[in-house]
Amino acid sequence: MSNNLSAWDRVLLARKADRPKALDYIEYIFNDFMELHGDRLYGDDKSIVGGIAYLEDMPVTVIGEQKGKTTKENMERNFGMPEPEGYRKALRLMKQAAKFGRPIITFIDTPGAYPGMGAEERGQGEAIARSMMEMSRLKVPIIAVVIGEGSSGGALAICVADKIIMLENAVYSILSPEGFASILYKDSSKSKEAAEHMKITSYDLKKLNIIDEIVKEPDNGAQEDFEKVAEDLKKSIIKDLKKLLKENPDNLIEERYEKYRKIGRDL
Amino acid sequence: MVIDKIRKINKSDESTEKNVKASDMLVGKWVKCDNCKEILYKEEVHNNFSVCPNCGKHFRISARRRIHQIIDEGTFIETNENMTTKNPLNFEGYEKKIEALKEKTQINEAVKTGFGKINGEDVVIAVMDGNFMMGSMGSVVGEKITCAIEDAIEKKLPIIIFCVSGGARMQEGLISLMQMAKTSEALAKLNEAGLLYVSVLTDPTTGGVTASFASLGDIILAEPNALIGFAGPRVIEQTVKQKLPEGFQRAEFLLEHGFIDKIVERKDMKETLYKILKLHKKGETKNV
């Protein structure tokens, strides 16, 4: 177990090119995944994949922020940085899941929402805001898994859930340590130092009660024994889902409300 | 980043702000508009809603002054005035910074919330203040906004939020980010209760505030030329490696792209809000 790694070590592990990506977990954990495309408004963003699948015998909706492993793949996936269309596609598919009573599982892995001109023109802020607002009221169980880099509003947009699982070496942060260092220390080279202060590791966030569960990884990261990590993650998802499915949907969304409502309440 | 820009303009805000004090009037009665460069008589600017009488530039104003402009005199009842951060990540120097700002700005956080009347109509109002850590949203801003939304639900009142923000507050890390989810889910409940939310975007509204409650109004108004966006202009320029065109991410640009309902000059803001409130008032509906 890599319990004694520094936060910065984990940032580097979370960003490793050969670290398993959303589609790797989706293919392993679910059966018969069928990808569905497009936001019905403007386009289809390849940095977010989504679709329908079975988890064992149960129909589910699956959403994932998808990075590439090679430069070519990353170009195609925009390095896992969604445009507004990605969030709008995700929300369309999640509302569809609620319509048909399917649980939702989301995989988070992004350096952030794409800060481009087109993204601004087409309402990046609005897309993220609406996704969070609507997810909070969907009357089906939602499980979010941070598998790599969970950075900023671009991650949170699909991370409003009943259970949040983090892979041990994944990180979840307000923005990248480099961005944080350049704003607060006026020096982006201090990102290593920033990472330690930002409380972004799975262990830090479990302690802060922001995430619920940690799935362990081998010493040098999930790519060292992908099947073991994916199998453990699958077990966690099934265990959580079994509990959540017993809940009355109205209670489910009330508890989801309270999960976020309490963060920063103690003032 | 947006932040430097805010800092710069805050300075000009202070100069128009302080003209309420007689002592300042004696020191300098004049102020230069940073847009049209015209030298202006401070009192005239002040009496003109802190808008340049020459070019119409809307100078940034404090939450206190905004409330004074919008809410009927003597009706504002502030809520959670003394709520202050507990420095949840034990970030070094943060508490000291907050204390110094409280002293300097005479407010305790980057948003003021409360109940009040607009031409006699009851509302819940939240007004952000860019002088306090650039209007950034940490646990207190998130909590106060959420409490205000919950107050509106409880009292069955409309809510108006004036936004000005550099985004989520760095010093509280992921706790700040989570305030985006918290405020958005509270607005989902407000929607279910069938209550009105008017969001007013003022210069600048960016980052995590744009990507949460600011963009979720039933009706979204903006002041002329306000900078409104998710990513800051400098971040975008670094990403796309080109200079942004004139007017990019300004209120007029958002109106053109369909993300706000209406641009309203400050002098007309109270009356516009009143008209919206009046039309939505329950029990007033008459059959045609």
Interface residues (C-beta under 8 A of the other chain):
Chain A: A113 Y114 P115 G116 M117 A119 E120 E121 R122 G123 Q124 G125 E126 I128 A129 R130 M132 M133 E134 S136 R137 S152 G153 L156 A157 C159 V160 Y172 S173 I174 L175 F180 I183 L184 H197 M198 K199 I200 L205 L208 I210 R256 Y257 Y260 R261 I263 G264 R265 D266 L267
Chain B: M1 I3 M83 T84 T85 K86 P88 L89 F91 E92 G138 S139 V140 G142 E143 T146 A168 M170 Q171 E172 G173 L174 I175 S176 L177 M178 Q179 M180 A181 K182 S184 E185 A186 L187 A188 K189 N191 E192 G207 G208 T210 A211 S212 F213 A214 S215 L216 G229 F230 A231 V235 I236 T239 V240 L244 F248 Q249 H257 G258 F259
